Amino acid sequence: MPGILNTNKKFREHYEQPILSNQDEQVSKRLKRMIRPFILRRVKSDVLKELPDKIEKILLFQMGEEQRKLYDANLQNLLYSLRNQSQEEFCTGRLQILSELTKLRQLCCDPAMVYENYQGGAAKVDACMELIQKGIAAGNKMLLFSQFTTALAIIGDALKKEGILYYMLTGSTSKETRMKLVSAFNQDETPVFLISLKAGGTGLNLTAASMVIHFDPWWNMAAQNQATDRAHRIGQKQVVTVYKLLIKDTLEEAIQKLQEKKAKLSDEIISEGSIRDRMATKEELLEILQG
């Protein structure tokens, strides 16, 4: 229904900012009244009474010294660039900014994704491998999601070194192979399924898994929830534990805080959300990057 909530800019001024920043209950109630006649929302817990619980855990890790140096250097370069841009330059240069934000996210995962000869270690990869090994020892099968196929490849190499069997599904996987992998994972003893977030966000039934690992966060919480639902859905007999792996004092932690802040508004409005929605002004992005 285009126009019912005005433009994105007006919506942010009249509704989002008052509700999120000022906790304005009157504005929240007015928004509810406006959208209530047009939204029919089914909550999974109401519809699927017999579905086991879903437990969500956020795990925070510290970077090693070498990884932190690279991250901080790239962050300071981006901050310097932003501070010296006008709002007009900021708007026209969004693609470059998106590229720099992606680089920061990759540095949180493993600097080897950005710097070919990097040998300094990656805190999150090490922690992820430890989590996987503990999960397997406890008898769990697991799904691991990432937005980066390069991250999946790095984890895949680490699994091979440990002799851990896994399947991998990315956007380049054919539809036929995709279905074969899903069927095999649900029936055999392979404990790990590596899946790119875009390729595995919908259309997969992987209820053999009782663990879900989100290796890297992104602005769109709905995409992560859809990925989790590959395991937490009809047919699941076990409690599903969802782990979100974050590097402390980085863009990743800022993303998580932003998602928590927006959760209250998300309960009122069904929205996809993206990084572009959070880049309305240079000041807003600076606030996110600076924590």
LINBEL-V384973 format. One line per field, one symbol per residue. ss: DSSP state (~ for helix, > for strand, _ for the rest). psi: psi as a letter, one per 30 degrees, with the letter a starting at -180 (. if undefined). A space follows every 50 residues. Layout:
ss = ???
psi = ???
//
This chain:
ss = _______~~~~~~~~~~~~~~~__~~~~~~~~~~~~_______~~~~___ ___>>>>>>>>___~~~~~~~~~~~~~~~~~~~___~~~~~~_~~~~~~~ ~~~~~~~~~_~~~_________~~~~~~~~~~~~~~~____>>>>>__~~ ~~~~~~~~~~~____>>>>_____~~~~~~~~~~~~~____>>>>>~~~~ __________>>>>______~~~~~~~~___________>>>>>>>>___ ~~~~~~~~~~~~~~~~________~~~~___~~~~~~~~~_
psi = ikfegaleeeeeefeeeeeeefhjeeeeeeeeeefeffkjkkkefeeieg kllkkkkkkklklleeeeeeeeeeeeeeeeeefgkleeeeefgeeeeeee eeeeeeeeejfffejegkggljeeeeeeeeeeeeeefggkklkkklfjfe eeeeeeeeeeeggkkllkkaffkleeeeeeeeeeefeagkfkjkkkeefg flgkjhffkgkkkjekllejeeeeeeeeffeiakfkflkkkkkkkkkkha eeeeeeeeeeefeeeffekjkekleefgheleeeeeeeef.
//
